[in-house]
Amino acid sequence: MKVHYFGGSDPSSWPGMDMQKVDGNIWSYQVPANTTGLVLNNGSGDQTGNFTCGANHLYDHNSDKGVYNK
């Protein structure tokens, strides 16, 4: 899984950065502090829409699920 992030001073290039698998279908990546948006994708064409970036948030293919409590 990859995350493409944008809106800050150090945006990623498409298709983004590799995320780290946490557990099951949960992946993690720490974006720069001033990031405003992100897109999750598989690097092969399947992707989400644009999400507003929130600290420690959990996202699925459709929406922001709020703060992730580990």
N, C-alpha and C positions, 0 to 999 in steps of 0.2 A: 504494500500500500504506500501511496505517496501523498504528501501534502504540498500544495502550491500556496504560498502566502504572499500578500501584497498590501500596499497602502502605507508602508513604513519606509524608513530610510534604507533598508536592506532586503528588498523583496527577492523571492526565489525565482529561478527561471523555470519555465514549463518543461516537464510535467511536475517539477517540484522535488522535494527531498524525500528519501526513504524514511518511513516511520518504523519504530521499534515495536514488535509484537509484545503485548503485555500478557494477555490471556484470552483464549478463545478467539473471538472476533473483535477484541479491543486492542487498538494500536495507539502509540504515543509519540509525540514530537513536541519539543519546546520551541516555539517560534519567537523571534525577537520581540522585545517588550512593546515596541510601537506599531506592531502589526494590526491592521484594521479588518482584513478579510482573508478568507481561505477557501480553497476548493480541495476536496479529497478525491483521489483517483487511483486507478490501478495501473497507470502508465501505458495502457493499451486501448484507451478510448472510453471506458466506463468511468463516469465522474458525477459528482454532486453538482448542485448549483452553487452560487457564491454564498458563503456564510459570513456573518459578522463575527469577528474573533472575540472570544471571551476567555478570561483566565481560568484554567482548570476545567474547561467545559468538555462535555461528551457530545459527539455528533454522530448521527447515523446518516444513511443515504438521503434522508428526507428533511431532517431538521436538527436544530440545536436542542439537546436534551437537558441542558442546564449543567450545573456544577457536578463534577464526577467525584463521588466519595469512594475512595479506594477501600 
